[in-house]
């Protein structure tokens, strides 16, 4: 499943955890996540922000 599709689904704690695990420490996926955060719709940006927060807390 692509990152955009994951972000576009309903935002739940389980979905956020799934995306965090999917992105992990992959720099390319993190870059894609940041691009979606800055250039995506409000819904995508909002969900991406939750994922980014979790990733940064887990991988300072």
C-alpha contacts under 8 A as a table, 3 or more apart, distances in Angstrom:
res1	aa1	res2	aa2	distance
1	X	5	X	6.61
1	X	6	X	6.89
2	X	5	X	5.34
2	X	6	X	6.41
3	X	6	X	5.08
3	X	7	X	6.19
3	X	19	X	7.55
3	X	29	X	7.86
3	X	32	X	7.92
3	X	33	X	7.37
4	X	7	X	5.13
4	X	8	X	6.02
4	X	36	X	7.52
4	X	44	X	7.76
5	X	8	X	5.01
5	X	9	X	6.43
6	X	9	X	5.58
6	X	15	X	7.56
6	X	19	X	6.75
7	X	10	X	7.85
7	X	11	X	7.59
7	X	19	X	7.69
7	X	44	X	5.78
7	X	47	X	6.06
7	X	48	X	6.64
8	X	43	X	7.27
8	X	44	X	5.95
8	X	47	X	7.99
10	X	15	X	7.64
11	X	15	X	6.08
11	X	16	X	6.85
11	X	47	X	6.52
12	X	15	X	5.06
12	X	16	X	6.24
13	X	16	X	5.17
13	X	17	X	6.21
14	X	17	X	5.11
14	X	18	X	6.14
15	X	18	X	4.97
15	X	19	X	6.25
16	X	19	X	5.19
16	X	20	X	6.13
16	X	47	X	7.73
16	X	50	X	7.08
16	X	51	X	5.87
17	X	20	X	5.04
17	X	21	X	6.15
17	X	51	X	7.79
18	X	21	X	5.19
18	X	22	X	6.09
19	X	22	X	4.81
19	X	23	X	6.09
19	X	51	X	6.86
20	X	23	X	5.32
20	X	24	X	5.80
20	X	51	X	5.88
20	X	54	X	6.92
20	X	55	X	6.20
21	X	24	X	5.03
23	X	26	X	5.80
23	X	29	X	5.57
23	X	30	X	6.29
24	X	55	X	7.30
25	X	30	X	7.54
25	X	59	X	7.79
26	X	29	X	5.44
26	X	30	X	6.21
27	X	30	X	4.97
27	X	31	X	6.08
28	X	31	X	5.09
28	X	32	X	6.27
29	X	32	X	4.96
29	X	33	X	6.08
30	X	33	X	4.89
30	X	34	X	6.19
31	X	34	X	5.07
31	X	35	X	6.21
32	X	35	X	5.04
32	X	36	X	6.20
33	X	36	X	5.12
33	X	37	X	6.12
33	X	48	X	6.59
33	X	52	X	7.87
34	X	37	X	4.88
34	X	38	X	6.26
34	X	48	X	7.68
35	X	38	X	5.27
35	X	39	X	5.82
35	X	40	X	7.53
36	X	39	X	5.17
36	X	40	X	4.70
36	X	44	X	6.86
36	X	45	X	6.50
36	X	48	X	7.24
37	X	40	X	5.69
37	X	44	X	6.67
37	X	45	X	4.24
37	X	46	X	7.50
37	X	48	X	5.50
37	X	49	X	6.72
38	X	45	X	6.71
39	X	45	X	7.69
40	X	43	X	7.76
40	X	44	X	5.50
40	X	45	X	5.64
41	X	44	X	5.22
41	X	45	X	6.02
42	X	45	X	5.10
42	X	46	X	5.96
43	X	46	X	5.22
43	X	47	X	6.34
44	X	47	X	5.32
44	X	48	X	5.98
45	X	48	X	4.98
45	X	49	X	6.06
46	X	49	X	5.21
46	X	50	X	6.77
47	X	50	X	5.32
47	X	51	X	6.55
48	X	51	X	5.03
48	X	52	X	6.04
49	X	52	X	5.05
49	X	53	X	6.14
50	X	53	X	5.20
50	X	54	X	6.40
51	X	54	X	5.20
51	X	55	X	6.16
52	X	55	X	5.06
52	X	56	X	6.05
53	X	56	X	5.27
53	X	57	X	6.18
54	X	57	X	5.14
54	X	58	X	6.19
55	X	58	X	5.17
55	X	59	X	5.84
55	X	60	X	7.97
56	X	59	X	5.04
56	X	60	X	5.16
57	X	60	X	5.80
